[in-house]
Amino acid sequence: MDLRSDQPFALLKNGLGEAFPPLGKAERCDVAVIGAGISGALVADELVANGLDVVVIDKRDAGHGSTAASTALLQYEVDTPLSRLIPLVGRDHALRAYRLGVEALEHIHDAVRGLGAECGYAARPSLFVARHERDVRLVEEEYKLRREIDPKLKYLDAGAIAERFPFDGAAALYSRIGAEVDCYRLCHLLLKRAEKRGARVHDNTAVSKVVRARGGFRIQTDREFDVTARTVVFCTGYESREFIPRENTGCLRSTYVVASEPIADFSTWPDRCLIWETGHPYYYLRTTADNRAYIGGLDDDFRSPKLRDAAVPRKAGILVRRFRSMFPDIPWETYCAWGGTFGETKDGLAYLGEAPSLPGAFFVLGYGGNGITYSAIAAQLARDFVLRRKNKDVDIFRFGR
């Protein structure tokens, strides 16, 4: 499946990244991780850190699927507002999902700090803006509920927004919990660290079939060699349907992003905070370590890669006009634009766990706008699944919920 258009910023900036060889011999391991994007990298890093023997395989170059197209706004919030998630999944599960998001950001922070290499990571506050007056009540409800998870959360009315920002908003929530990162670079650094700790990472190796074998699974590949593993963790994202076609895992959407040339002065963008809005679809903005800006949004239903990519120039024009209206004193010059495909679920939560149609395997389907946060949560859940530790949080993200 074609998950993105040809020239996302991450590939233009980083190029191929770290090199990993195709599978050149039969392998045996405790865990086979299928997928070498950011999900597979976080999972492999966690499993190896817990003493497990791991093999990672991917049909593309590492990180060249959805990871290369990610804008990597790291937030604890779920796409579904907490006040709307509670009626869908219950108060306990909804609040716990949000708390897990906070813990996931702490986990990513610790992982980055231990890498000893630059990956564009920076802690950033987050601004959630009510685009319309009718959304003020939603923001007020969110403020009351989220303070249980985020005690330093601030509520800004229209006047407070106007004082601090060059754009209008009916209301907003300002959180100190958030970050930005070069997702592609982080993916490669995590895979390289896992490799140094004993994992074998093989890209350009397609999985043709996964079958049950004595004591586990046999993963057949297009390289004439198989991987035999006690457990399989699928980090294949939106392409997981080929392995579990009977499971209902949501729908596919397309999103569009524009990256700027380097910007000299961000003084009118307080704290270079992450910005996202109410509304569906919403706009989202962030800065980068090399002083660029991203603006994305205008999501629509995914119909085909050809139609998605054909829409990029028109959508990019709308996004640039939106940026200029929000930050009139920041000169914008477009560097590149791209489209990417992502999954969306009925409740905004990921699917993480054992699929009924393939018991014994663990799936990481980090659907939604904060997929990297879900991937960090999944790394903890997958670790406990493989080590046969009980983890009650898996019920929040279970298939068939």
N, C-alpha and C positions, 0 to 999 in steps of 0.2 A: 504494500500500500504506500502511495506517495503522501507523506505526512506534512510536507511543507513545500514552499516554493524554493527556487534555486539559490537565492542569495541572502540568507539571513545574516545579520550582523556578526554573529558569533563565528561563523565560518570565514567571513571576510577578514575578521580581526585575528583569529587564531590559526587559520589554515588547518592542516590535517591533525595537528596535536600530537599526542604520544602515539607511537607505532606499536601495534600488537600483531603477532603472526596468526595466520589461519591455523586451524586444527591440523596438525601434521602426524598425529598418532592416536591410537585409542587411549582413552583416559578413564580412570576410575576415581571416584571422589565421594565425599560425604554429601555434598550439595552441588547440583548443577544450576547455575543462575543463567536463565535464557534472557538475554537483553543486556547490552552494555551501554545504556543511556544513564541518566542520573539516578534513576530508580535502581538499576542493577548495580551501579557503583556504590551507592549508599548501603544496599543490602550486602554486597560482597565484602565491603569494608567492615561491616558489623559482624558478619559471620566469621571472617578470618580472625578478627580481634578476639573472638570467643573460642579459638582453637580448632575451628572446623576446616576441613580440606575442601577447597572450593575450585570449581572450574566455571568460567564465564564465557559464553559464546554469543555472538551476534552476527546476523546476516550482512549488516552494513559495517562500515568503519565505525569504531566506537564513538558514540555520541552524535551520530549523523542522522538520527531520526527526529523525534519531537524535541529532544534536548537541544539541538542546534537552533530551534525556532523559539525557545522559551525566553520570555522577558524577565523571568526570575524576580518578581516582586515577592519577597518572603514575608508572609503575613500569617498570623494565627487564625484569622477569621475564615469561616467557611463561606462559599458563595451564597448559600442560603442564610439570610439574617437569623440570628439566634431566636428572635421572637417568632419567626415563622418555622424554624426547625423544631422547636419544642412540640407543637401540635403534631408534627409528622413522625417524630421518633421518641417522644417522651422527654421530660425535663432532665432526667439523669443522664441519658445518652447524649442529649444536645449539649449540656454543659460540659460533660466529659470530653466530647469531641473538640470543643473550643479549648479546653485546658490542655488536651493533647497537642493542639497546635502550638501553644506557648512552649510546652516541653520540647517539641520538635525543633523550634527555632533555637532553643538553648543547645540542643544536640548538634545542630548544624554549626552553630558558633564554636562549640568545642572541637568539632571535626576540622573546621577551617584553621583554628588556632594551632592544631597539632600537625598541620601539613608542612609548615615551614616554607611555603611558597605562595606567591601572589595569585589570587583568583578573583580579583575585583570585588571582594567582600567588604561591605561597610554596614554597620548598624545605622538604620534610618527610622525616624518616626513615621507614622502612617496617618493620613487624613482621609476620612470617609465622609463624603459630602452629599447632602441632600440636594439633588439637582432641581427639584421642584418644591413648591410650598406644600403640596399634598404629601410629600415624603417626610415632613418634619416630625409627625407623630411616630413614624417608624424609627427615626433616629433617636427620639426621646425614649422609646421603649427599649431600643438597643442599649442605650446608655445605662438604664436601670439594671438591665440583665448582665451586661458585660462587666460591670464593676466588680462582680463576684470573681471574675477571672483576671481582670486588668484593673487593680485598685487605683492606679494613677491616671486612668482614662479621664479626659477632659471633654466637657460638652461646650461647643462654641455656637452661639446664636449668630444671626446674620450680621449684626454689628461687629462682633468679635472677628468674624471671618474677614469682613471688609477692612478692619484695622490691620490685619496681619498679612493678607494675601491680595494680589492684584485682580482677583476675580470674585464674583458674587457666589453666594451659596445661601440657601434658606436655613441650614443648620449643618453641623459637622461634629464628628468625634475625632479627637486627636489622641493617638496612642504613641507611647514611647517604644512599643514592642514591634519591631520590624527590621528588615534588612534588604540589601540588594547584593547580587553576586553574579559573576560570570559563570552561568550554569555549565556551559560546555567545558570551560577550563577546570572547574571544580570536579566535574565528572572524570576527566582524564587524570587529574591528580589523585583522586580517590582510587581509581583503577590501578594506577602505578604503585600506590602505597600497598594495596592489596596484593599486587604481584610480588613486591619486595618481601612481603610477609608469607609468601608461599602459594598464593592463588595462581592459577594458569588462566590467562585472558586471551581469547582467540576471537578476533573479528573476521569479517568476510567469510563466515561459516554459517550457512543456512541450515536450520532444523527442518528436516522433511517429515519426521514422525516422532512422537513420544509414545512409547509402549511400556506396559508393565513388564517387569522382569523379576526374577527371583531376588527378593530382598530390596526391591526398589524399582527403578526405571531405567530404560535404555533409550537414549536420545540418538536417533539416526540423523546423520547430516549429509550434505552434498559433497563432503570431502572424503568419502569412502572409509571414514573412521567413525566409530560410535563413542559416546560418552555414557558410562554406566554410573548411576548415582543412587544413593539411598533415598534422597529427596530432591525434588525439582522446585525451584522458585521461578515463576514466570514473571519477568519484568518487561513484558512485551506491550504494555499499554493498550492502545486502541486496536492493535493487531491481534489481541488475545482471542478474538472471536473464532479464529481458525482452530484453536485448541479446545474451546468450550462453546461451540455454536449454539447449544441449547439454552445457555444462560442468558437472561435478560439483563444486560449491563448498561442500558441507557442509549442515548443517541449521540451522533457526531455533529460537531459544530465547527465552523471556521472563524478564525479571528485574524485581525490585520494589524500590522505594526510598522511604524516609521522611526528610523534612527536619524539623529541630526549629525552634522559636522560638529567638531569640538566647539564648545561655548566658553567664552572668556569670563563671563560674569553671571553668577547665579544669585546675586544679592536680593533679587525680588522673589526668590523661591525659598522661603524660610526653611532652614535645616535640610534643604534638598529632600524633603519628605516624600514618601510614596503617596500618590493621590489616586483615589478611586471613588466611584460615584454610585448612588442609587440609580435605578433605572435598568432597563433590560432591552438591549445590551448597554453596558456602561463603558465609559472611557477610563483608562488607567494610564498613569504616568510615573516615570522614575528617571533618575540620572544614572550615569555610569562612572566608573573609576577614572576613565580617560576624558571626563568632562563633556560627555554627550548627553542628550535627552532621548528618551523613548516616549512615544505616545501610541497607545493601541486601543482597540475596541471595534465597534461596528460589527460585532459577531453576527453570523447568519447560519442557516442550515447548510451543512456540508452536502453537496450533490455530486461533485467530482473534482479531482485536482485541477483539471483544465478550467472549469468555471471559477474555482477559487482563485487561481493565479491570474485569470483574466480580469478579475475584480480588483486586483491590487492597486493599479494606478488611480482608479476612481476613488477607492476607499482612502488611499494615501492622501489624496488632495483634500478630502473632508477632514481627515485627522490633523493635517498641517494647519488648516484654517481654524480648527478647534484650539490647537496649541496657541496660535497667535492671538486668539481672542482671550485666552486665559492669561497669557504672559506677553502683553504687548511690548514690554521693554526688553525682552530677550530675542535677539535676532535669530531667526530659524533658517538654516540651510540644510536641505535633505541630503543625507549620505546614502541611505538605502531604505528599501521597504520590502516587506514580505508578508506572506500569509501562512498560517499554520492550522492544522486540524487537531481538535481536542474533543474529549468526551464529556458528556453532561448527564448527570443522573437526576432522578425525580426529586431527591432530597438534598442534592449538592454534596453528599458524602461519597467517599471513594468506596470501591469494593476491594477489600483486603482480606484474604483468607482462603479457605479450602472450598473449591467449587464442587457442588454435588455431583457433577458429571465427570469429575476427575479427582476422586478422593486420594489423599496422600500427597498431593501437590499443593503449593501455596501460590496464590495469584496476587500480584500487585497492580491494581488498576487505579492509579492515582488521578481519577477524573476530576475535572473542575479547574478553576482559575488558580488554585494554590497547590498544584500537583507536587511540587518539590517538598512542601510541608508534609503532604500525605506520604511521600516516599520515605521521609525520615521516620514517620510513625511506623510505616510498613517494615522498615529495617528492624525495629524492636519486636514487632509482632512475628516477623519471619524467623528471627533468632529464637524466640520462645517456642514457635511451632516446631522448628527443626530439633531443638533440644528437649522437646516434649515437656515444656513448662506450661503450666496453666496461666493464661492471660485473659482476664475477663473482658478486656477492651476489644478483643476480636469480634465480639458480638455486635458492637456498634456498626462495624463495616461488613457484616456477613452478607453472603449471597442470599437472595430470596427474602430479604427483610421487607 
